[in-house]
């Protein structure tokens, strides 16, 4: 096993415009058939990562195959002219390791430090694994990438500051309210900005969201996505009275919330604090409403300052993340230099699965019950993987700490000694 076996063919928001990325994008239903297709063409294994900002094919190739062939295969598959290959990049070995580590950590994202990409990397990995398209080389690479991403995010704090207006709005609400998920949230509008804000609250566990939009049908559609209550547009002024937070982003050319309305609302509320976040341009709330006691009004300029400040902070923290990744790439290269280690780990996993299968067959034979076979199989393998996880982790650690020979000898004797002794007896 060596880094020279790993290749990457891809494009992203930096190398290709949106119209090209749209043409090359894969739906989830297309990914596994394509991976199976290139496997028949000679790829040992592959992982395909396809998002709105990138399409990347990670492949494990034998020395007899060239990655350029599969780039052309990809273009042909998507009916794209060969001249479009200028938008693609081709990486190999150590560069692939560095690239997937940076991507998983959010350092190569359009929004620096965004967390969604790690979930997308995981989905791509498991899709390839479940369809039988993962080799040991790719398996180790992606598992390490996911580990590195979590480490970089937790130790560098790159995702702690808001860098978009929508996330700044959510962060502001979370700062003011100790438990934002328990607050009554009213969303006015159903456009992209409101949808992004709603996704943050939804992911946080908010279950008391109400939405109102001029087009009622669009509000209903929105409500289904975010499990939100839906009210008619003419009813939103009354709904403000019972809300803790109002976020508004409509396309209205004039303010939809007048100062006079909010004065009445606050009197009825007996001046109980109300937070309004206006992310519309032009503004949805009359600006002099800020003067009302108990009302906290923030507009898009307030949030943009927070987002700009957050971006600068993320850039600073990204430098820390980059240094961490350089160290992790060096460690990973050192790890792969010990060619016997992955084979030893693979042998242990195969042996553990063999033992698990034997025990499952034995139990099913005795019980003569077939209906729950899959449940039993999963339970056994969960136990198997939990038992071998710690020894494998410690072995990797010892190898990286230069105790290679002693660690592998102890590991082999601990798990395979009985098997070796049996073979010696048979040979004698």
C-alpha positions, 0 to 999 in steps of 0.5 A, a space after each residue: 500500500 502506498 500513496 502513489 496508488 491514490 488519485 483524484 479527478 475533480 472540479 470545484 467552485 474555484 476551478 469551474 463556473 456554476 454552469 459547468 458544475 451543474 452539468 457534471 453533478 451526479 444525483 445520489 442514484 447515479 453515483 453507485 452505478 458510475 462507481 460500478 462502471 469504472 470498476 469494470 474498467 479497471 479501478 480497484 475502488 472509488 469514492 465520488 463526492 458530488 455537492 453543489 460546489 464540487 464533484 470529485 472522484 477519488 480512485 485507487 488504481 493499479 499501476 497499469 491504469 492511468 487516471 487521465 483515462 477515467 477523466 475522459 470517461 467521466 466527461 463522456 458519461 456526462 456528455 461534456 466536450 473534451 475541451 472542458 477538461 481544462 476545468 478539472 484538476 488531477 491530484 495524486 499521492 500526498 496531494 490527495 491526502 492533503 486535499 481530502 483533509 482540507 475539504 473535510 475540515 471546511 478549509 476549501 469550502 466556499 464558506 470558510 469553515 462550514 460544517 456541512 461538507 463533513 457530512 457530505 464526505 461521510 455520505 460519499 464514503 458510506 455510499 461507496 463502502 456499502 456498494 463494495 467500492 471501497 479498498 483498504 487504501 481508500 477506507 483508511 484515507 477517508 476514515 483518517 480524513 473524518 478524524 482529522 476534520 473533527 480534530 481541526 474543527 474542535 482544536 482550531 475553533 474555525 466554525 465558532 464565528 458566523 460568516 453569513 448574514 443568515 448564520 449571524 442572525 441565528 447566532 444573535 438569537 442563540 446569544 440572547 436566548 439561553 435556549 433558543 430551541 424553546 422560543 416561539 419563532 415567527 418567520 416572515 417570508 419564504 425565500 432563500 434567506 429565510 430558508 437558510 435561517 430556518 434550517 439553523 433553528 430546525 437543526 438546533 431542535 426548534 419545534 415552535 416555528 411559525 411561518 407566514 408568506 404572501 403566497 400561502 401555498 409557498 408557506 405551506 410548502 415551507 412548513 412541511 420542510 421545517 415542521 413549521 406552523 403556517 398562518 395567513 399573511 393578514 394574521 402575522 401582526 397578531 402572531 407577533 404578540 405571542 412570539 419571542 423572536 421575529 425574523 423577516 425577509 420579504 421582497 416588499 419595497 416598503 416596510 411591512 411592520 410599522 412603528 405604530 404596530 409595534 408600539 401596540 404590540 409591546 403595550 399588549 405584551 406589557 413590554 416583555 422583551 421582543 427580538 426582531 431581526 430584519 434581513 430584508 433589503 429594503 428593510 421590512 421594519 421601520 428603522 425608528 422602531 428601535 426606540 420602543 422600550 423592550 424591543 430589540 431590532 437588528 437589521 442586515 447592516 448590523 448582521 453584516 458587521 458581525 459576519 465580516 468580523 467572523 470571517 476575519 476570525 475564521 481566516 485566522 483560525 484557518 491558518 491554525 487548521 492548515 498547520 494541523 493538516 500539514 502535520 496530519 498529512 506527514 503522520 499519515 504518510 509515515 503510517 502508510 510506509 509500514 506496508 504490513 500494518 494495513 494488511 495485519 489490520 485487514 487480516 484481523 477484521 476478516 478473522 473477526 468476521 469469520 468467527 462472527 459468521 460461524 457463531 451466527 450459523 451455530 446459534 441459528 442452527 440451534 434455535 431454528 429461527 430465521 426471521 431475526 437473522 439480520 438483527 442477530 447478524 448486526 448485533 454480533 458484528 457490532 460486538 465484534 467491531 467494538 472489541 477490535 476497535 481499541 486494539 487497532 487504534 492502539 496499534 496505529 498509535 504505537 506504529 506512529 510513535 516509532 515502536 513499529 516492530 514491537 507493536 506489530 509483534 505483540 499484536 500478531 502474537 495476541 490475535 494470531 498466535 494460536 492460528 500460527 501454532 496450529 499451522 506449525 503442528 499441521 506441517 510437522 
